[in-house]
Amino acid sequence: MSQAPLFLPCAAGVEALLAEEVARLLPRANVRAVRGGVALGGGVAEVMLLNLECRLAQRVLIEVAEGAYAHEDDLYALAREVDWLLWITPRQTLRVDTTAQRSPLRSLNFAALRIKDGVCDALREATGERPSVDTRHPDLQLVLHLGPERATLYVDSSGEPLFKRGWRADTGDAPLKETLAAAMLAAAGWRGTSEAGGALHDPCCGSGTIAIEAAQIACAVAPGLWRHFAFERLAPFAPVDVQAQWQAMKAAAKARIHTSAVPIYASDVSFRMVDFARRNAERAGVAEAITFNGGDALERPAPPLPEGMPGTLMLNPPYGERIEVLGKSGARSARPSAEDRATPSDFFARLASHWKRAYTGQESGWSAWVLSPDMKLPSAMRLKEARRMPMWNGPIECRLFRFDLVAGAMRVREGVAEPAPNPVAVHNDRLTEPPTPS
């Protein structure tokens, strides 16, 4: 595989953050933030590195064909343009996924079928055999994007989405995706150093996603270090020298892991969830970097901060669409239905009162980042937000609020104008817009 156009889809609004991340990983690359993701050029080395190191991208896609279309037969012809023997053998399997944006075609399934026919017919003509379809664990995973007039065909080098880091086995009722946790930390400017964010505490940690993602950042653990990728089964990545390069990348990633320079704390009212989080952290290789505790977020005292180090509270608290609140503001009776789960009206007011008592006395100070679907959360908490950013948790529209917990400066600011979404705003943690070729 020579240099090819690469596309890294991400959640809408995360494009600028992802472009910054990719530019740090590949400083010589021509990285462009485009609608729905980031575009650049790269070869096998870049594909392997991006899969191993990217925290915000959903996949690493390799463009193999692009052209105009008006009918399904045009898609068949597009697939026939590719030399598929450069990617797989007839004894391997494939799958085609399709996304569309104002496509004139009536059936996306039939569009995917024509791509599959093109691949299979090309291999049968070349070898006398054709590959099989495997919808669960294919060797070659293709992504077809249909625009109004043009189609783009990609090889998905990642396989499973990149938010699947390979360590999550224990989950709660509403697990936060790792890419959303990474987006929250990136939006907050938290880098795991005393200068960029300082100590971190998640008092509603659930299965530990935010704390584990933070610990991996602080310890320099590559997000893809503990999983496998689809490219490992594809022909361009099979040569001995490429395999040696891949092993060297992983060895270098393991060698750079170090002890966190900042303390990281995680707690939850459910001791069962704390146990889940601790086991997940062990699988992620960062258990020693996180201090886990059980306890109600409304009662647990603020963790001590090292002298001169600031602290960051980062939490995705329970809210009505996700899970009910327990502890001081929630009932411990029989679990209600998903439709009935709701945060008690006084939960956030009590949380703010607790912060005023427990988090404003330390000299270096705390900042709190709260993900909530309640646009009037600052008024409910009687806190003045320093910042608010649009952010989506799956299908739920939320805001990521920042509160600076400074004694004597925590007051309500009524009538705050909400800024229009900007390139730093974080939206859906899944691909809301299909990949758009540049």
N, C-alpha and C positions, 0 to 999 in steps of 0.2 A: 504494500500500500504506500503510494507516494503522498505528497501533500494533498489534502482534500478540504473542502469547506466543512467546518464543524458547527453544530448548533447545540447550545445548552439551554433547554427550556427551563423556566423557573416560574414561580408564582407571579402573577401580575403585580407590578409595582416594585419587585425586588431586582429588576434589571440593573439598576445603577450599583446596588450593593454587590451583585454577582460580578459585574464587570470589574469592580475594584478587586474582588477576590481573585478572579482569573488573571488580572494584570499583575498581582503580587506573585502568583504561581508561575506565570510565563511573561516575564518583563519584556521580552523581545517580540511578543506576538502583537498583531494588530487586532486588538479587542474592541468590538463595537456592541454597545447595548442597543438592541432592536426590540420591537414589540414582542413580548412574550419570552424574551431570553437574551442570550449573548451569542454573537457570531464571531468566528475567527477561523484561521486556517491552521492545519496541523497534520502531523503524521502519526505513526504508531506510538512514538514516545509521548507526544502531547496527549493522545487519547488515554494512555495508561496513567499518566500523571494526573489528569483531570478527574478520572474515576477514583483514583486513590485519595485525592486531596480536597476536592470540592465539597463544601458544606451546604451551599445554597442551591446548587443545580439539582434538577430532578433526574436528568439523564444526560449522557453524552452521545449525541447523534452524529453520524457520519453521512454526509450527503453523497449519494451515488448516482442520482439521475434527477433531471429537472426539465420541464418543458410544458408547452401548451397542451390543453386537452379540451374536448367537447363531448366525448363519448367514452364509454368503458373500454372500447377497442383501442383508444389512444393510450390508455393506461397499460394495456397489454403490450403495446409497442414500446412504451417507455421502459417497461421491465426487461424487454428483450435487448435493450441497448447495453445492458451490463453484462460483463463476463463473470458469471456467478461461480465459475470454477476457481476464481481468485479468492473466494470467500468460504465455500463449503464443498463437500463431496456429496454425491447422491445418497450416500448412506446416512447423512445427517438430516436433521429436521428443521422446519421453519414455521413461522407464524407471521401474519400480517395484521397490524393494527392500523386503523384509519381515523384521522381527525379531519374536520372540514370547517370551512368558513365561507358561507354564501356559495356553496358548490351547487351547480345546476343539476347534478346527478340525484336521482331519486333514492338509490339504495347504496349506502356505504358498504354494506356486506358484499354486494355484487362487485363493487369497485375493488375491495380487498381480494375477492376471488379471482379477478382478472390479473391482478399483480401476481398472485400465487401461481396462476396458470402460466404466466410469462416466465417466471423463474423455473418452474418444473419442466416446461417444454424446452427451454434453453439447455438445461442440464441433460435432458433425455436425448436431445439431438447431438450433444457433444460426447456423451458417454454410453448411451443406450439404457440408462437408468434414470429414475426421477426420485427426488426426496419425498419424504412423508411430512404431513402436518402434525405438529404437536402443540396444542394450545396452552399447555401448562409449563413445559420446560424445553422450549425449542433451542436448537443450536444457533440458528439465525433468526433474529427477531427484527422484522422490518416495520417501519413506521411510514405510512403514506399520508401526506398532508395535501388536501384539496382546497385551493383557493377558488375565487370566482372563475378564473381562466387558466391558471397554471397549477401544475402538480409537482410536488417534490417528494422523492423517495429517499428515505434514510435507512441506514443500518444502525440499530440500537446497540451500542457497544456495552451498555450497562447491564441489560437484562432486567432484573428487579430494580424498582426505583431506588435512587440513591439515598432516600430517607431511611431505607432499610439498612442500617449500619452493620447488622449481623450480631448484635448483642442483646436485643430485646427478646426476652422469652416470657417474662411476667408482666402483665398489663392490668390496668384497672378498667373502670367502666368507660372512661373517656380519655384514652392516651393521647398525648400531644405528639404530633409528628416531629421527628428530629430536625427536619428542615425548618419548621416553624420556630422551634426553640432557637435554632441557629440564627434565624432572621431577627428574632427578638433581641438576642445578644448583639448582633451586628448593628441593628438600629440604635441600640443603647450605647454603642461604641465600646462595649466590654471586650477586652482582649486578654484578660487573665493576668494582668500585671498591676502593680501598685499604682502606676500612673494612669492606666486605662481601665477604670472600673473598680479596682481594688478587690476587697473581699466580696463574696456573693452569698446570698441566703435566699432560698426558696422555702417559705413556710407552708406552702400547699403543694408539696412536691409530687404527690401521686406516685407513679412508678419511676420517678426520678429523671425524666427526660431533660429538663432544663439544667439541673445540677450536673448530670453526666455529660451533657454537651459542653457545659462550661469547664468541667474538669478536663475533658479531652483537649479543649483549647489551651487551658493553662498548662497542661503537661505535654503539649505538642504531639498529641496522638492523632494520626491521620484518620479521618472519618471512615475511610474504606479499608482500613488495615485488617479488619476481622471478617471480611466477606469475600465472596467470589464474584466475578463479572462475566458477562456473556462473551466479551472479546477473547477470553482465555480459550474458547472453543473454535475460534475463527482462524482461517488459513493465514491472513496477514500477520498474525501474532504467534504463529507456530514455529518459525525459524529459530534455530538454537541461539543466535545472537540476540534476538528479540526476547526470548525467554530469559536469557541471562540478564538482560537489561531490566526486565520486570522484577526478577528476584533481587537485583541490586537496589531497585527503587524501594521495595518493601524492606529490605535489610537496612537501608539508610533511614527509612521512616521509623523503624524500631529503635535504631541506634540513637536517634535524636530525642527520644522520650526522656523527660526529666521530671523532677519533683515540682509540684505547683509552688509558685512563689507567693500565692495568696490563699487564705483560708476559704473553703467552700462549705456551706452548711445546707442541709436539707432536712425538713421535718414535715410531718403530716399528722392529722388527728387520728388517722387509721394506722394502727401498728402493723396491720397486715400489709398496707401499702408501703410502709417504711421497709418492711422485710423484702417486698418485691423490688423496691428501689435499690436496696443494698445488694441483692443478688444480681440485678442488671448491671450495677456498677462493677461488680467483680468480673462479669463477662466482658465488660468494656475495658477492663484493665485500669480502672481509676478508683477503685474502692478506697485505697489509702488516702486519696486526695479529698475525700468528702467525709464530713462528720454528720452522721445520721442521728436523728432524734425523733421520738414520738411526742406529740403534744399539740394542743389547740393553738392555732395561729393567733387567737384572741388573748392568749395568756402567756405564751412562751416569751421569755425575756430576750432582748437583743443579744446576739453573739458579741463577744468582746472583739474590738478592732485593734490590730497592732498600732503602735504609736505612729501618727501621721498618715495612716492609710484610710482612705474612704471606704464606704461599704455600699453595695448595690443589692437592694431587694428586688427580686425578679419573680413574679408569680402569675400564674394562670389559674385564678381561683374558680371554684365551682359556680356555675350559674345555670339558670332554669333549663336551657336547652340541653345541658350536658349531664349534670349530676347534682344531687341535693347536698346541702351543707350539713355537716355534723358538728359536734362539739358544742361550745357554749351557745351558739345561735341556731343550732339545728336539733331537730328531734332525733332520737335514736330508736324510734318505733319501727314498725314494719316498713320496708322499702316501698315508696310509692312508685307508680308507673312513670315511665319516661315523660309522659305528657304532664304529669302533676309535679314533677320535680321543680323546685323553685328556691332561689336564695331568699332566706328571711329578710324582710324589709330593713331590719336594723343591723344586718351583718357588716356592711361596709362602714356604717357609722361607728359601730363598736371597734372595728378594725382600726379606723383612723384614730379613735380615742386611745387605743392601745399603743399605736405608734407614737402619739404625742407624749405618752408617759414613758415608753421604753426605748425609743429610738432617737430622741432629740438631745440626750445628755452627753453623747460622746463628741469630743472636740472635732474630730475629722469629719463626722457626719455621714448620714445615709441618704441615698436617693432611692426611691421606690418606683418600679415600673410595673404597671398592672394592666393585664389584658382583660377587657370587659366589653360586652355588647351594649352596656348602658351608656349612652352618650352624655348623660347628666351625672355621671359618677362623681365628678369633683364636688358638685353641690350636695350630693347624698353624703359624701364623706366630710364635707365642710373643710376641704383642702383646696389650695390654689395649685393647679397643675402648671408645671413649667413647660410642658410640651404634650401634644397629642398627635398620634399618627394613625391613619387608617390601616387596619390589619384584619385579615379574614382568618377565622379558625374553621377550616372546612367550609360549610355553607353559611356559617354564622358571621355576619358583619360585626366587627369589633373595633375598638380603639385601643391603642397602646398608650396609656397615660404615664407621664413622669411627674412624680411629686418629690420635691426637695424637702427633706425632713429637718428643717432648721427651727430651733426653738424661737417662738415669738413671731415667726413669719408664716405660719400655717393658718390661712384664712380663706374664706370663700371669695371667689371672684365670679360674680354673676355676669351673664351675657357675654361669655367668651366666644369670640368668633372662631369658628373651626376653619382652618386653612384648607384650601383645595388640595387634592392629592398631588404629591410631588414625587420625583424619582426615588426618594428615599422611603416613601410610604410602602408598607408591606401589606399585600393583599392575600389572595387565596393561597393556601399551602398545597394546592394541586394545580394542574395546568388548566386554567380557565379559558385561555386562548390557545389554539393549536399553534405549533411551530410555524412561524412566518418566514419564508426565505427572504434574505436581504436582497 
